[in-house]
Amino acid sequence: MGTYLQRANSSPSSQKKFTVSTWVKVCREGGDKYMWSMRTDDSNWIGCRFAVNGCIILQVYTSGSTTGQLQTNAFFRDFSAWYHVVVAVDTTQSTAGDRLKLYVNGSQETSFSTTTNPSLNADIPITSNFQVATSPYSSQYNSNSLDGYLAQFIYADNQAYSPSTFGSTNANGIWTPNSQPSVTYGNNGFKLDFIGTGASADASGFGADSSGNNNHLASSNLGTNPSTSDNCINNFATMNPNIATQGQTPTYSKGNTIVTSTSNGSYGASALSTFAIDSGKWYWETKITGDRNNGIAIGLADAEWAVGSATDSWFGASNKNGYAFQFTNGGQKKVDNGTGTSYGTQIQVNDILGTAYDADNNTITWYINGSSQGQAFSSMRDITFVPASYGYYNTQWEFNFGNPAFTIASGNSDANGYGNFEYAVPSGYYALCSKNLGAYGG
């Protein structure tokens, strides 16, 4: 049951012309993952979604039939990346191909497997509700919601803007958002920054409108900790469901920051992060929730690691090059390339494990609830590593690379002010995010 936002539209400034701009980080394929939709009723709507294979579909549905559609040939399957998706609708355009426009990261998509253009001066059915992150069908608000992150969501009523209104290319050649885009919002327009916490449609809510229109959206299934440090300006690491690991496959939730091993098979399940590390000093936290079963571990996997069989783990064999803090019924140990020796103390459910990895000097230290367990390894192999976990049965790891899956009671950032951690970041170490990677390598 996903989180979505909704408001009832008043009389629109135009049913023929509008723009929707959003920054989105999608977390997985499978089913229709709507970024947004507007509707009059279940037979009359418009929506933009990631489809099952990773393409983007913009669809207009009128009187129970598709009257406009763009379906990209391009697939958007990078779960570590933020995409800027702009939809500009203007059915007053005499050229049919100009009535629906779709842009990704500043460039117009022009290659489509399906192209259907609305008729000239067609009214788009947008008179009832606007839904953010879910389906236009009222029965699917909970089931077809977006599995991912959103940032700077803008709806401009009666304007057809190009993406340059909302973003620009920085000095490093990266498409980034304009912090204060010049937008005329119209009657129903709004701007969402997702910085509030309440579920109500008001100025303090998660769906607060910062455009000045006070067109606030109410949130459903908001849960706890809805806002995150991860955004289109500073992208944080998460775990990566795109990486095929061993025989047992974990499940991923809360924006790929929670990894759960649900299978009761003979072998555990591994998960690897979206960011690899070959230089710099990095800190992250991992909370153990659910069952703490025998043989679980966190640590660093060789970025070149490849699964050979269902019995493989990223640390359990001499040819894997992995380093792990492993917990078994017989005690806890540090594991180097399949060889374990006693290390640290045993963990309990809800303990938070901190990892401090120095890729410049090839050392690693682990912490339990802020208490150092001592340097586990020095003179580590000088290769590229990826943060990793391993779990059995109902083991659940909740990762915090600075964008916590779990509620933080204290609140600590690194020396650059990035991240939100439960315990103090060791001096000289940094959150695993794009701004720090640009400064210190990775």
C-alpha positions in Angstrom: 0.0 0.0 0.0 1.9 3.0 -1.3 1.8 6.7 -0.3 0.0 9.1 -2.6 -1.3 12.7 -2.6 -4.6 14.0 -3.8 -6.6 17.2 -4.1 -9.9 18.1 -5.7 -9.4 20.4 -8.7 -11.4 23.6 -8.9 -12.4 24.9 -12.3 -9.2 24.7 -14.4 -7.7 27.7 -16.1 -7.6 25.5 -19.2 -8.4 21.9 -20.1 -6.4 22.3 -23.3 -3.0 23.5 -22.0 -0.9 22.6 -18.9 2.5 21.4 -17.8 3.6 18.8 -15.2 7.2 18.7 -14.1 8.6 16.3 -11.6 11.9 14.8 -10.5 11.6 11.1 -9.8 13.8 8.2 -8.7 11.9 5.0 -9.4 12.8 1.9 -7.3 11.8 -1.1 -9.4 10.0 -2.5 -12.4 6.8 -4.4 -12.2 3.2 -3.1 -12.9 2.3 0.4 -13.6 4.0 3.0 -11.4 2.2 6.3 -11.8 4.1 9.5 -11.3 0.8 11.5 -11.5 -2.7 11.4 -12.9 -5.7 13.7 -13.3 -9.3 12.6 -13.8 -12.9 13.5 -14.3 -14.0 9.9 -13.5 -12.7 6.4 -14.1 -13.5 6.6 -17.9 -12.0 10.1 -18.4 -8.4 10.8 -17.3 -4.8 11.5 -18.1 -1.8 9.9 -16.5 2.0 9.5 -16.8 3.6 6.3 -15.6 6.5 3.9 -15.7 5.2 0.7 -17.3 6.2 -2.8 -16.5 9.2 -2.9 -18.8 10.6 0.5 -17.7 9.3 2.6 -20.5 7.3 5.8 -19.8 3.7 6.0 -21.0 1.7 9.3 -21.2 -2.0 8.4 -21.8 -5.2 10.4 -22.3 -8.4 8.4 -21.8 -11.7 9.8 -22.9 -15.1 8.2 -22.7 -13.5 4.8 -22.1 -11.0 5.0 -25.0 -7.4 6.1 -25.5 -7.5 9.5 -27.3 -3.8 10.4 -26.8 -0.7 8.3 -26.0 3.1 8.4 -26.1 5.0 5.3 -25.2 8.7 5.6 -25.2 11.0 3.2 -26.9 13.6 4.1 -24.3 13.6 2.2 -21.0 14.3 3.9 -17.7 15.7 1.2 -15.4 18.4 2.9 -13.5 17.2 2.6 -9.9 20.2 4.7 -8.7 19.3 7.7 -10.8 17.0 10.7 -10.6 15.0 11.5 -13.8 13.4 14.8 -14.6 10.2 14.1 -16.4 8.2 17.0 -18.0 4.9 16.6 -19.8 3.6 19.6 -21.8 0.0 19.4 -23.2 -1.3 22.0 -25.7 -4.2 20.7 -27.9 -4.5 24.2 -29.5 -1.4 23.4 -31.6 -2.2 23.0 -35.3 0.6 20.4 -35.7 -0.8 17.2 -34.1 2.7 16.1 -32.9 3.0 19.2 -30.8 -0.1 18.5 -28.7 1.6 16.1 -26.3 5.3 16.5 -25.5 7.4 14.4 -23.2 10.9 15.4 -21.9 13.4 13.5 -19.8 16.4 15.2 -18.3 15.9 18.2 -20.5 15.7 16.4 -23.8 12.5 15.8 -25.8 11.6 12.1 -26.3 10.8 11.6 -30.0 11.1 7.8 -30.4 7.8 6.0 -29.5 6.4 2.6 -29.9 2.9 4.1 -29.7 1.9 7.6 -30.8 -1.7 8.8 -30.6 -2.3 12.5 -30.8 -5.4 14.2 -29.3 -7.7 16.0 -31.7 -7.3 19.8 -32.2 -8.6 21.8 -29.3 -9.6 18.7 -27.4 -10.5 19.1 -23.7 -8.4 16.9 -21.5 -10.5 15.3 -18.7 -8.9 17.0 -15.6 -12.0 18.5 -13.9 -12.2 16.3 -10.7 -9.0 15.2 -8.9 -5.2 15.5 -9.2 -3.3 12.5 -7.9 0.4 12.5 -7.3 2.2 9.1 -7.3 -0.9 7.0 -8.1 -3.3 5.8 -10.7 -6.3 7.7 -12.1 -8.6 4.8 -11.3 -10.2 5.2 -7.9 -10.0 1.5 -7.1 -6.2 1.5 -7.7 -5.1 4.4 -5.6 -3.4 2.0 -3.2 -2.2 -0.7 -5.6 -0.7 1.3 -8.5 1.1 4.0 -6.6 4.7 5.0 -7.4 7.4 3.0 -5.8 10.1 5.6 -5.6 11.1 9.1 -4.6 9.8 12.5 -5.8 11.2 16.0 -5.6 10.1 19.5 -6.8 6.7 18.5 -8.3 5.1 21.4 -10.3 1.7 21.7 -12.0 1.2 24.7 -14.2 -2.4 25.2 -15.3 -2.8 26.9 -18.7 0.9 26.9 -19.5 2.9 24.7 -21.9 6.5 25.1 -20.7 9.7 23.6 -22.0 12.0 21.8 -19.4 14.4 24.8 -19.3 11.8 26.5 -17.1 12.5 23.9 -14.4 16.1 22.8 -15.0 19.4 23.6 -16.4 22.8 22.1 -17.1 25.4 22.8 -14.4 29.2 23.3 -14.8 29.7 19.5 -14.6 27.3 18.9 -17.5 24.6 17.5 -15.2 20.9 18.4 -15.6 19.8 20.0 -12.2 16.6 21.7 -11.0 16.1 25.5 -10.9 15.5 26.3 -7.3 13.1 29.1 -8.1 11.5 28.4 -11.5 9.5 31.3 -13.0 6.1 29.7 -13.4 2.6 31.0 -13.8 0.5 28.5 -11.9 -3.1 29.2 -12.9 -6.2 28.2 -10.9 -5.2 24.7 -10.0 -1.4 24.9 -10.2 0.9 24.0 -7.3 4.5 23.4 -6.3 5.4 20.6 -3.9 8.7 20.5 -2.1 7.8 17.6 0.2 9.3 19.1 3.3 6.3 18.9 5.6 5.3 15.9 7.8 1.5 16.0 8.2 -1.1 14.1 6.2 -3.6 17.0 6.0 -4.0 19.4 3.0 -2.4 22.4 4.7 0.8 24.5 4.8 2.5 22.1 7.2 1.7 18.9 5.4 3.8 16.6 3.3 1.7 17.9 0.3 2.0 21.6 1.1 1.8 23.9 -1.9 4.7 26.5 -2.0 3.5 28.2 -5.1 1.4 30.8 -3.3 -1.9 29.3 -4.6 -2.4 27.3 -1.3 -3.5 24.3 -3.4 -2.4 21.9 -0.8 -2.7 18.1 -1.3 -3.7 15.6 1.3 -1.6 12.5 1.8 -2.7 8.9 2.2 -0.7 6.1 3.8 1.9 8.6 4.7 3.4 6.5 7.5 6.4 7.7 9.4 9.6 9.4 8.1 8.2 10.3 4.7 10.8 12.9 3.8 14.4 11.9 2.9 17.8 13.4 2.4 17.9 11.7 -1.0 16.9 14.2 -3.7 17.7 15.3 -7.2 20.4 17.7 -6.1 22.2 15.3 -3.8 21.6 11.6 -4.7 22.2 9.1 -1.9 23.1 5.4 -2.1 20.3 2.8 -1.7 20.3 -0.9 -2.1 19.9 -2.2 -5.7 17.2 -4.7 -6.7 18.7 -4.7 -10.3 21.6 -6.8 -9.1 20.9 -10.5 -9.3 22.5 -12.2 -6.3 22.3 -15.8 -5.3 19.6 -18.5 -5.1 17.4 -16.7 -2.6 16.2 -13.2 -3.6 15.4 -10.6 -0.9 12.6 -8.1 -1.1 13.1 -4.4 -1.1 11.0 -1.6 0.4 11.0 2.0 1.6 12.8 3.3 -1.5 15.2 0.3 -1.5 16.6 1.2 1.9 15.1 -1.9 3.6 16.2 -5.4 2.6 14.2 -8.4 3.8 15.1 -12.1 3.4 11.8 -13.8 3.3 12.6 -17.2 1.8 12.9 -20.3 4.1 15.2 -22.0 1.7 18.6 -23.6 2.6 20.6 -20.5 1.7 20.5 -16.8 2.6 20.0 -13.8 0.3 22.5 -11.1 -0.5 21.9 -7.4 -1.5 24.4 -4.9 -2.8 24.3 -1.1 -2.9 23.8 1.2 -5.9 27.1 3.0 -5.3 30.6 1.5 -5.5 33.6 2.8 -3.6 37.3 2.9 -4.6 38.5 6.0 -2.7 37.5 8.3 0.1 36.3 7.7 3.6 32.7 6.7 4.1 30.2 6.0 6.9 26.8 4.4 6.9 24.4 2.7 9.4 22.4 -0.5 9.2 19.7 -1.4 11.6 18.8 -5.0 12.2 15.0 -5.6 12.5 12.8 -8.7 12.2 14.4 -12.0 13.1 18.1 -12.2 13.8 18.9 -15.5 12.3 22.1 -17.5 12.1 24.8 -16.5 9.7 23.7 -12.9 8.8 26.3 -10.3 7.8 27.0 -6.8 6.6 30.1 -5.5 4.9 31.8 -4.9 1.6 31.4 -7.0 -1.5 33.9 -7.0 -4.4 32.3 -4.9 -7.1 33.3 -7.5 -9.6 31.7 -10.3 -7.6 29.7 -12.8 -9.6 27.5 -15.5 -8.3 28.5 -19.0 -9.2 25.9 -21.0 -7.5 23.1 -20.8 -4.9 25.5 -21.5 -2.1 27.7 -18.5 -2.9 27.7 -15.3 -0.8 29.8 -12.2 -1.3 32.0 -13.0 1.6 31.8 -16.8 2.2 34.4 -18.1 -0.2 38.1 -17.5 -0.9 37.5 -16.3 -4.4 34.9 -13.6 -3.4 37.2 -10.9 -1.9 34.5 -9.8 0.5 34.9 -8.4 4.0 32.0 -9.0 6.5 30.9 -8.5 10.1 29.1 -11.8 10.5 26.8 -13.0 13.3 26.1 -16.7 14.0 24.6 -18.7 16.8 28.1 -19.6 17.8 29.3 -16.0 18.1 30.3 -13.1 15.9 33.3 -12.7 13.7 35.0 -10.7 11.1 35.4 -12.5 7.7 38.1 -11.9 5.1 37.7 -13.7 1.9 35.9 -16.6 3.5 38.1 -16.8 6.6 36.5 -15.7 9.9 38.1 -14.8 13.3 36.4 -13.6 16.5 35.5 -9.9 16.5 33.2 -7.5 18.4 30.1 -8.3 20.4 26.8 -10.0 19.4 24.0 -7.8 18.1 20.3 -7.8 19.1 17.2 -6.9 17.2 17.0 -3.1 16.7 20.7 -2.6 17.2 22.3 -0.1 14.7 25.6 -1.1 13.1 27.9 1.7 11.9 30.4 1.0 9.1 33.4 3.3 8.7 35.4 2.3 5.6 38.6 4.2 4.6 39.2 3.3 1.0 42.3 5.5 0.9 44.1 3.6 3.6 42.3 0.3 3.2 40.8 -0.1 6.7 37.4 -0.8 8.1 35.9 -0.3 11.6 32.5 -1.4 12.7 30.3 0.2 15.5 27.4 -1.2 17.5 25.0 1.5 18.7 27.8 4.1 18.4 30.4 2.0 20.2 33.5 1.1 18.2 34.3 -2.6 18.0 37.9 -1.8 17.0 39.5 -1.7 13.6 38.5 -5.0 11.9 40.9 -4.9 9.0 43.9 -3.1 7.8 45.8 -3.5 4.5 42.6 -4.5 2.8 42.7 -5.4 -0.9 42.9 -2.2 -3.0 39.9 -2.9 -5.2 36.4 -1.4 -5.8 33.9 -2.4 -3.2 30.1 -2.2 -2.8 28.2 -2.0 0.6 26.4 -5.3 1.1 24.2 -7.4 3.4 23.4 -11.1 3.8 20.3 -12.5 5.6 18.3 -15.6 6.3 14.6 -16.2 6.6 13.0 -13.1 8.0 16.1 -11.1 8.6 15.6 -7.4 7.8 18.3 -4.9 7.3 17.4 -1.2 7.3 20.1 0.9 5.6 21.0 4.5 6.3 23.5 6.0 3.9 22.3 9.4 5.2 18.7 8.9 4.0 17.4 6.8 6.9 14.9 4.0 6.5 14.3 4.2 10.2 13.3 7.1 12.5 16.3 9.0 13.8 16.1 10.0 17.5 19.3 12.2 17.7 20.2 13.4 14.2 23.9 13.7 13.1 25.3 14.8 9.7 28.8 14.6 8.3 31.2 17.5 8.3 29.6 18.8 5.1 26.2 18.8 6.7 25.0 15.9 4.6 23.0 12.9 5.8 20.9 12.1 8.9 22.5 9.5 11.2 21.6 8.2 14.6 25.2 8.3 15.8 28.0 10.8 15.3 29.9 10.3 12.0 33.6 9.5 12.7 35.9 12.4 12.0 37.0 12.6 8.4 34.2 10.2 7.1 31.3 11.2 4.9 27.8 10.1 3.9 27.7 8.1 0.6 26.0 10.7 -1.6 26.7 12.3 -5.0 28.0 15.6 -3.6 30.5 13.9 -1.4 31.5 11.5 -4.2 32.2 14.5 -6.4 34.4 16.0 -3.7 36.3 12.9 -2.4 35.9 10.3 -5.1 34.2 7.0 -4.6 
